[in-house]
Amino acid sequence: MLLDRFLPRIEFDSYEDFKKNYKVNVPENFNFGFDIVDEWAKQDENKKALVWCNDHDEEKIFTFKDISRLSNQTANYFKSIGIKKGDVVMLILRRRWEYWVCAAAINKIGAVIVPSTLQLTKKDIVYRANSAKAKTIVCVNDDFVIEQVEKALPESPTIHHHIVVGEKRDGWDYFEKEIAKFPDTLERPTGEEAVTKDDIMLVYFTSGTTGNPKMVQHNFAHPLGHIVTAKYWQQVQEDKLHMSVTDSGWAKFGWGKIYGQWICGAVIFAYDMDKFVPAKLLQKMQDYKLTTFCAPPTMYRFMLLEDVASYDLSSIQHWATAGEPLNPEVNSKWYKFTGHNIYQGFGQSEGSVLLADFQWDDIKIGSTGKPSPLYDIRLLDNDGNEVAVGEEGSICVWDVKNNPPTGLFTGYYLHQEMTDEFLLGKYYNTCDMAWRDSEGYYWFVGRNDDVIKCSGYRIGPFEVESAMLEHDAVVECAITGVPDPVRGQIVKATVVIKKGYEPNEALIKELQDHVKRTTAPYKYPRVIEFVDELPKTVGGKIKRAMIRHADEEAVRVRDK
């Protein structure tokens, strides 16, 4: 076990004990590639690290020894093409097994990883490559991805090498062929080439709902912040299979598919699906006998449209979710089929899990749990004052300047002014709204921008969405505000309905009356629009801002 190298104490008697006494020790020169991947390989060369499969009957199983050797070869190859400490490498690898190898190799060199989603267009790639000054890009052999990268390369002068995985591609260096030329041993760098815990390891581009995406930077200590994420929220078990459903281009991958899980010695199960098909995912979960599982609420909702009871999911002892708040109705239905609640976690690309359901207390359905022991979480009003129990406030991390928590981002890459603005004050403001009850549970309201202000009332989208989802006709729902000359804003519901229901005026009236009965009547949606699907990020988050901005533009055009 490696945990005892970083945690003076692992077991706790209660949440209060956990919050007060949890501590993580961060070695000055911590490097995930050497201190986790290679260390597990030294302890047990047969210890499994990764079970990978896809939709084409391919399967590969890797031990930590395999990952260690392959990452050494990859590091030697990267060094041969000029990658050194501090250089930036973009990875567009979906859920390919090569991501884990490349990530460990880049860590060992001391370079910087920029994970990127395969949905990026030429414009996105140019922006990211030039903003981060990326030197190399490694891509999955996907026609769309390759086309966008090739279009972007002439406008991305810092990229000197483009590498493809999976299959050969004309004009590209082929990953497997290239790394095979290099030895599978690697000396740990020393002196100026060695990393410290404060060096930059990872840069995430945020979703950029307002303006261009920001570059969120994490240091080499960041993986140790995810011990709480993996062990105490997702409750992964050593040598047992854990699955988090996410693309490698998103921070959720770091949350659930590499850092905390490997530190805890869990085996990562990676299903490289071509697209999300609920029945196929349920079949994989059954066939591979997973032990722990995490997915966005969206995926739970769509799996519930399948015959969940026909799948044997009894091996799964713990279910978790993040990315969006979990509606109580989804949890209730899942509990009916599995006998387990779904444990919520909340956070951002900027950190590890901030709030979560932990093992010591009963979860409250609809709540997003209690604060991680790594963070001093406070709910603050617009003036920076702490709000009372039951009142809404912004979720903030306190005292980030003097006591920066392990796991929290260290700034915005190559943007000192923005870093100073967000991290040199008394607190870091997540811009997410919540309220706290008398027992210390936090209840998510919504993004600051998503909260609807109607006739003097503040209406959080999550509560109304949850009410809508209790109706049998509704599969998914996004609640947003639409400009209104009298009320300021009115509530709009954008709804995906189940097969067998007709999107007509009668159903609109039925849904409105249902919300009036389920929650405060003033919160009901005065506008309901039926759609085939909701706009989402690859990570499964509903793009409420996209709906809201489209409606605002429609109102502007109408009122001209």
N, C-alpha and C positions, 0 to 999 in steps of 0.2 A: 504494500500500500504506500502511495506517495503522499496521501493527504496529510499524514502526521508530520511531513516535512514543512508544511505551510500553515497548518492549523495546530496551535498548542492544545486545543480542545475540540473534539469532533462531536460528541454526544451532548445533548442538552435536555433538561428536565421539563422545560416549559418555554412558551414563546418569550416570556419576560426574561428568563435565563439566557435564551438565545440572543435576544436583542441587546442585553446588557453585557454579555461576556464573550460573544463571538469575536474573534480576531484572526486576521490573516497576516502572516509574516511574508514579506516580499524580499527575496534575496536581491542584493544590489545589482547583480548581473543576470537576473532571471531571463531565460530564453526558452520559449515553449518548445522549440524544435529539439534542443539538446536536453533540457531538464525534464521534459515530459515524454516526448516520443522516444528519444534514445534511452532514457532511463528505464522506461517500461521494457524496452527491448533487452536491456542488460539484465533486468531482474528475471525475465521469463521470455525466452526467444519464441515460445509457442503461444504467447498471450495474444488473443484476437483483438484487433483494433477496428476493423471495418468489414462489413458484409454489404456488397454492392450488387445490384441487379437492375435490369431495365425491362422494357416492354418487348424485347426481341430475344427472349430466352437466354440472355447472357447473365452470367453470375461470376463474381470474383470475390475471394475472401482473402483479406490481408491481415497478417500479424503486425505487431508493432515493429518486429524485426524487418519485415518487408517494407514498411513505411520508412523506417530508418535508412535502409539501404537505398531505396529508390529516391528518397529526398537527398541523400548524399550525392548520388549520381546527378540529380537535377541541380543541386547547388554547384557542383563542379562544372556542369554545363553552363549554367547562368554566369558563373564567374568567367568562363572562357569567352563569353560574348560581351564582357565588360560590366556586368551587374556587380555593384559593390554596395557596401553599407550606405544607407540613406537613399539609394536609387529607388524609383517607383516602378512597380510591375502591375499592369492591369490584368485581371483574370476574368474572362467571360466563359465560364465552364459549366453552367447549368448545375447538374448534380453528378458530373463525371467524377470518377474515382481520382483522376489526376489532380483535382482541386486540393485534396488533402496532402498529396505528395508535394505539389508546388508550394502550398502554404508553409509546410514545415521547412522546405528548402529555402524559401525567402526569409523565414525567421532566422535560420542558421547563418545566412549571409549578413543579416542585419539590415536587409532592404525593407521596403514599405509595400504592403499589399493594398491594392485598390480593387475590391470585389465589384463586379459589374453584371447587371442582368442582361440576358440575351435579347431583350426587347429593345435595346438601345438602337436608335437610328444613327445615320452618319453624323447629323448635327450634334447628338448627345455625345458620341464618341469623341468628336473633335473638341467639344467643350471640356470634357473630362481629361482627355490626354493633355491638352494645353494648360488647363488650370493646375493640374497636379504635376506637370512636366514628366509624364510617364516616359520611360525609356524602352520598355518592352511590353508587348501585349501577347497573351496566350489565350487561344480561343478554341471552343468546341467546333467540330466540323459540321456546322449547320449552314445551309445555303443562305438564309437571311443574314445571319451574323457575319459570315465571310463577306458577303456583298457590301454590307454597311461598313465594315472595317476597311475593305479595299478602297471604298469611296472616300473614307476619312483620312487614310494615310497621307495623301499629298498635302493635306492641310494640318497635319500633326507632325511637325518637324522634329520633335524630341524623340519620337519612336524610331528606334534604329533596327529593331527585330520584331517580326511577327511570326508566331509559332502556333501550329495547329495540333490538336489532340484527336484521337479516335481513328482517323484515316488520313492518308496522304492527300495533299492538295497542291496543285501546281503553283509555284511561286511562294510557297510557304515552307518554313522549316518544320519537319515532322518530329514531334516531341519524342516519341518512343525510339525512333532511329537515332536521334541526337544524344539522348542521355545514355544509350547503350555504349557509347564510345568512351565513357568516363568511369573511373573507379567508384566503388560503392563505400569508400571510406573517406572521412573528412575530419581534419583537425579543427577543434574548436578555436575560433579566432581569439587572439589576445591583443593587449595593448589598445591602440586606437581603433582597430577593426572589431573589437568586441563591443557588444551592446551593453548599455545600462538599462535599468528598469524605466528610466525617464526618456529614453530614445523613442522616436515614433515608429510604431510597428504596423499600423493599420489606418486606412482612411476610408470612411464611408461617405458617399455622396447622398445627401438626404433627398427626399422625394421632390422637394422644390415646388410646393403648392403655391407659394408666393415668391416670384422672382426665380433666379437661377438656383439650382441646388447648391447647398453649402457643403464644404468638405470637413467632416467631423473626424478629428484625429484622436487615436488611442495610442498609449505607450505600451511598452513591452510588459508592464505589470497587469495590463487589462485582462488577460485570460484568467488570472487568479481571482478577479472579481466575479467570474462566472461559476465559482464553486458553489455559491449560494444559489445561483440559477439552476444548476444541475442537480446537486445533492439534496438541497432542502426544499426546493419548489417542484422540480420535475421528478425528484426522488429516484434518480437513476441508480442502478445497482452494478457493482463490479462484475465483469464477465457476462453480463446480461445485455440483451439487445434493446437499444433505445432508438426510437424514430422521432424526429421532428420534421414536419413537412414544410420545406422551404427551398427556394432556389439559392444557389451560392452567392448570388449578387446582392443579397440583403443581409442586414444586421441580424435577422432572426437565425441565419445560418450560424453565426458566431455564438448566438445564444444557445442553440440546440443541437448542433451537429459537429462540434469540434472541441471547443476549449474546455469548458467545465466537465463535459462528458469524459474526455480522455484523461483529464486530471484525476477524475474519480475511478478510472479504469473500466468504464462501461464500453460496450461494443456498439459502434454506431451502425445502424441499419440505414442504407441509402437506396431508395427506390428512384431511379432516374427515369421517371415517367415522361412520355412524349407530351401528354396533357393530362389534366386531372379528370379521371373517370372514377366516380365513387365506388362502383362495384369492384373495379380492379384493385383499388387501394385496400378495400376491406378484405379481398382475397389474399393479398400479400400479408396483411396484418395477421390473418389466420394461419397462413402457410408457414410463415417464419417464426411464429410463436413469440412475438415481441413481449417484453416485460413492461416497458414504459413507453408512452406515446404523447406527442404534443402536436397540435395543428391549430390553425386559425379557426375562429367560430364559423366562418363561411364553409369550411370543409365539413365540420360536424353537421351543419344544416343540410348540406347536400347528401351526406351519407345517410341522414335520417329519412331521405326520400326512397332509399333502398330498403330491402327486407333485412334490416340489421340482425334480427333474431335468427336468421338462417345461417349466420356466420359464427364460428366458434372463436370468440375473443376472450375466452376465460384466462388465457395466459397473461393478459395485460392487467397489471396490478395497480397502475396509476395513470390517470389521464390528466392532461394539462392543456391550456390554451393561452394564447396571447395574440397581439396584433390589433384586436378590436375587443371591446367589452363583450362578455358572453351573456346573451339574453337568458333569463331564468327558464323560459319555456324549453329552450334547447337542452339545458342541463337536466330538466325534469324528464324529458323523453329519453335522454341518454342513460340516465340512472335506471329507468324502467327496463332497458335492454341489458345493461351491464352490471347493475348493482353498485356502480361507483359514480361519485360526483366528478365533475371536471374542475380541476384546480386552476384558478385564474392567475395570471401574472401580468404586470403592467410595467412598461418602460419605453425606452426610445433607442434610436441608434447611438445616442449620446452616452449610454450607460449600460450596465447590466440590469437585472430585474430590480425595480424600485419598490414595488408593492406586490404582494403575492399571498395566496393561500398557503399557509405552512401546516405542518403535520400535527402541531400540538393542540390546536383549537378547532372546534367545529367550524366549517365554512358557513357563511351566510350567503344563500343563493342571491345573486345579483350584485354582491359586494366584490371588490377587487382585492380584499384581504388587508394585510398590515404591512408596515414598512420593513424592508430588508435591514439587517443589522449594520450593513455597510453605510447606510445613509441616514442623516438626520432630516427627516421629511417634515415639512411644515406647510400648512395651507395659509396663503397670504392674500390680503386684499390688494387693490390697485396701489395703495400707499405703502405696501410692504409690511403691514401689520397683520399679526396672526388672527384668524377668524375664530369665532366661538364654535363649540360643538353644534353640529346641525346646520351651520352656515357654509355656503359655497366659497371656495377660494382656489387660487392657482396652486398646483402641486409644485413645491419648490424644494431644492436641496440646499440646506443651510450650511453656511461657513465653508464654502468650497475654496476660498482663497487661503485660509489658514490651515484647514484640515481637509485637503483634497481626498475624497474617498477612492479606494482601490476599485477600479472598474469604470469610474466616470471619465468622460472624455477630457482631454487636456487642452482643447482649444480647437480653432478652425484653421486647417492647414494653410500655411502661407498667408494668413490674414490676421496679423497681430491686433489690429484695431478692433475687429469683431471679437477676438478672443478676450481682450481686455474688457469689452462691454459686457460679455456674458459671464465671465469667470473671476473678475477682480472686485466684484461687489460683495455684499454679505451673503448672497444666495444665487443659485442658478434656477431660473424660472422655466419650467417645462412648457408653459402655456397650455396645459391641460387643467381642466376644472374638476373638482371633486368636493365632497363634504365628508366629515368624519362623525361617526355616531359615538355614543357614550361609552362603548366598549372598545373603542380604538379601531374599528373597521372603517375602511375608506370606500366611498361610493362614487364611482365615476359619473361625471355629468356630460363631458364632451370637450372637444377642443375649444379654446377660447373663441375662435372664429365661428365655430359651429353652434354655439349657444344662441337661441332665437329670442329676440326681445320683442314681445307682442303686447301692446296695450299696457305697458308698464310691468308685465310679467317676464321673468326669465325662464325659458323652457329648454331643458337639456334634451338633445335628440335621443339619447339612449333609452330614457324612460318611455318615450312614445313608441320607439321602435320595438321595445319589448312588449308593449301592449298590443301593437299590431301583430306581432308574431304569435300571440296566443290565439289568433283567429285561424281556423283550419285552412282558409283559402290562401294564406300568405306563406311564401317560401322565404323571401328576403324583402327588406324594406330599408330605405334611406330617408331619414327625416332631415329636412333643410328649411331655411327661412326664405320666403319670397317677399320682395319689397311691396309694401301696401301703403297708400297715401293716408289712410285713416289710422291704422294700427301700428304703423312703422314696419312690421313684418307680420306675415301670417305663416302658419305651419303648413308645409307641403310634404306629402308622402309619395315617394317614388317606389312602386311596388312590383315585385315579381310574384305572380300567382301560380298555384298548382294547376296541373291539367285537370280539366273537368269543370273549371269555373269560368264564367263569362265576364270579361271586363266591361261592365255596363253601369248605368246610373244606380240600379238597384244594389249592386255590390258596393259601390262607393258609399251609399247611404248606410248600408249594413256595417261597413268598416268604421265609418265615423261614429255611429251609435255604439259600436263595440268599444272604441277608445274612450268615449264619454263615460261608459259604465266601468271601465277598467282603471282609469286614472282620473285626475281632475278634469272636469269637462272643458275648461278653457284651453286644454292642451290638444284638443282633437285637430286632425288635419283638415283644414278648410279646402285644400286642393289635393286631389289624389290623381296621380298619373301612373298608368300601367305600362310596363316595359318588359322586354324579353329577358334582359339581364342588366345588372347594375355595373357601372364602371368601377374597376378595381385595379389596385396595384398588383404586381406579380405575387407579393406577399399576402394578398387576400384582403387588404384594407379597402373599404368602400371609399371612393373618391367623392365625398360629399361636396368638396370645394368645386369640383368640375360641374356638378349639378347646379350648385348655387350660382356659380358665375354664368352659366348658360341661361338661367332664369333671369338674372339681373340684366344681362344683355338683351334678352327678349323684352323685358319691361322697358328698357331705355329706347329700343326701336319702336315699340308700341306707342310710347308717350311723346315721340318726336312730333 
